[in-house]
Amino acid sequence: MDLEALKIIGWLLALGGLLYVMIRYGGCAHAMRLGRRGGARPGEEQEAGPMRTDPICGMQVDSRAAAATATYKGKMYYFCSIACRDEFRQAGSGSKGHGCCG
């Protein structure tokens, strides 16, 4: 084997090792929602929370998996997106805007 072939084999081994470490120790956990913050781990099931209605777009939102929340006059509101929450904060609770969904 020549020197160039050994370099290629070395790079392939290094990339394979890096891929193994990323998969094994959670480098991709955020993409598969397996990390500490969200999603169930393999073999576990996550219970859904009570469903709430996004006050801006009207979408049904799982209260445990809501993208954003806000408190207004002592009441907790749940949102499907940060854009809906931001619109809610700007308009106040009396306005039902278009939100993220059109």
C-alpha positions as CSV (number, residue, x, y, z in Angstrom):
1,M,0.0,0.0,0.0
2,D,1.2,3.4,-0.8
3,L,1.1,6.5,1.4
4,E,-2.0,8.0,-0.3
5,A,-4.0,4.9,0.5
6,L,-3.0,5.0,4.1
7,K,-4.1,8.6,4.4
8,I,-7.5,7.8,3.0
9,I,-7.9,4.9,5.4
10,G,-6.8,7.1,8.3
11,W,-9.4,9.8,7.4
12,L,-12.2,7.2,7.0
13,L,-11.3,5.7,10.4
14,A,-11.3,9.2,12.0
15,L,-14.6,10.2,10.5
16,G,-16.2,6.8,11.5
17,G,-15.0,7.3,15.0
18,L,-16.4,10.8,15.2
19,L,-19.7,9.6,13.8
20,Y,-19.8,6.9,16.4
21,V,-19.1,9.3,19.3
22,M,-21.8,11.8,18.1
23,I,-24.4,9.1,17.9
24,R,-23.4,7.3,21.0
25,Y,-23.1,10.3,23.3
26,G,-26.0,12.5,22.1
27,G,-24.4,14.7,19.4
28,C,-27.6,14.2,17.4
29,A,-30.0,13.9,20.3
30,H,-31.5,17.4,19.7
31,A,-32.5,16.5,16.2
32,M,-34.2,13.3,17.3
33,R,-35.7,15.0,20.4
34,L,-34.0,12.5,22.7
35,G,-32.2,15.0,24.9
36,R,-33.0,16.1,28.4
37,R,-35.4,18.9,27.5
38,G,-37.9,17.2,25.3
39,G,-39.2,14.0,23.9
40,A,-39.2,10.6,25.3
41,R,-36.1,8.4,25.4
42,P,-36.2,5.1,23.6
43,G,-38.4,2.6,25.4
44,E,-40.2,5.4,27.3
45,E,-43.5,7.0,26.4
46,Q,-44.3,10.5,27.2
47,E,-47.8,11.4,28.4
48,A,-49.5,14.2,26.6
49,G,-50.6,17.1,28.8
50,P,-54.0,18.8,28.7
51,M,-54.7,20.5,25.4
52,R,-55.0,24.3,25.3
53,T,-56.0,26.7,22.6
54,D,-53.5,29.1,21.2
55,P,-55.3,32.5,21.7
56,I,-53.7,34.0,18.5
57,C,-54.2,31.3,15.8
58,G,-56.7,29.0,17.5
59,M,-54.4,25.9,17.2
60,Q,-54.7,23.2,19.8
61,V,-51.5,23.0,21.8
62,D,-50.3,20.3,24.3
63,S,-49.6,22.2,27.5
64,R,-46.5,20.1,28.3
65,A,-45.0,20.6,24.8
66,A,-46.0,24.2,24.1
67,A,-43.4,26.2,22.1
68,A,-44.0,29.2,24.3
69,T,-46.1,30.4,27.3
70,A,-47.1,33.7,28.7
71,T,-48.9,34.9,31.8
72,Y,-51.4,37.7,31.5
73,K,-53.5,38.9,34.5
74,G,-52.6,35.8,36.4
75,K,-53.7,33.4,33.7
76,M,-51.3,31.1,31.8
77,Y,-51.6,31.1,28.0
78,Y,-50.0,28.4,25.7
79,F,-48.7,29.0,22.2
80,C,-47.9,26.9,19.2
81,S,-44.9,29.2,18.3
82,I,-42.9,32.0,19.6
83,A,-44.3,34.2,16.9
84,C,-47.8,33.8,18.3
85,R,-46.6,34.5,21.8
86,D,-44.8,37.7,20.6
87,E,-48.0,38.8,18.8
88,F,-50.0,38.2,22.0
89,R,-47.6,40.3,24.0
90,Q,-47.8,43.1,21.6
91,A,-51.6,43.1,21.1
92,G,-52.7,42.0,24.6
93,S,-55.2,39.3,25.4
94,G,-58.2,41.0,23.8
95,S,-57.0,40.6,20.3
96,K,-57.2,37.5,18.2
97,G,-54.6,38.1,15.4
98,H,-53.5,36.0,12.5
99,G,-50.6,34.4,14.3
100,C,-48.2,32.0,12.6
101,C,-50.8,30.0,10.6
102,G,-52.1,32.7,8.3
